[in-house]
Amino acid sequence: MTLRRLRGALLRRGLESALSVGADAAAAATAKRFRQVFTVQPPITVYVRASHAEVTVLRGAPHNVLLEADLHASFGWEFATDQDEAGVYIVARRKPIVGALSWAKFSLTVPLGAHLALNLTPGSVHLAQVNGKLTLPAEGD
C-alpha cells in the first residue's frame, strides 16, 4: 500500500513539473513586443491601467509619448491604447484563467511636463530621470 502511494505521489509531482515547464515554454513562445509613438501637445496626461505589470517611466521629447510594451503569454491579455487632446490611454487587462500566466513590462517615455495617472493592480513603477517635485497621494486617495 505505501509503495502505491509513493508511486502516485511521484507521478503527480512529475505531471505538475511537466505542466509547469510546458506553461512556461508556452508563455515565452507567445511573448509580443511592440513600440508605439503618440504625438502630443502639452499639457498632457498619460493614463495607465494594468494588472501584473512593471512600468518604467522616463522623460523625453517634448511632443511625443513613446510606449514600448513587452507582453508575456500574450494570449492572456486584452490590450488597448487610445489618444485624445487630453491624454494618452493605455489599458492592459489579464483575461480570466489564461491570463494567470501573463505579465507585462511597459517603458514609457513622456514629455517633461506630462502628468501621470497610474492604476496598477498589482504592479510596480520605476521612475528614471526625476528632477523636481514628485507628489504621491496617500493610499486610498
Secondary structure, DSSP 8 states (H G I E B T S, - for coil): -HHHHHHHHHHHHHHHHHHHHHHHHHHHHT-EEEEEEEE--SS-EEEEEESSEEEEEEEE-TTEEEEEEEEESGGGEEEEEEE-SSEEEEEEEE-TTGGGG-EEEEEEEEETT-EEEEEESSEEEEE-S--S------TT-
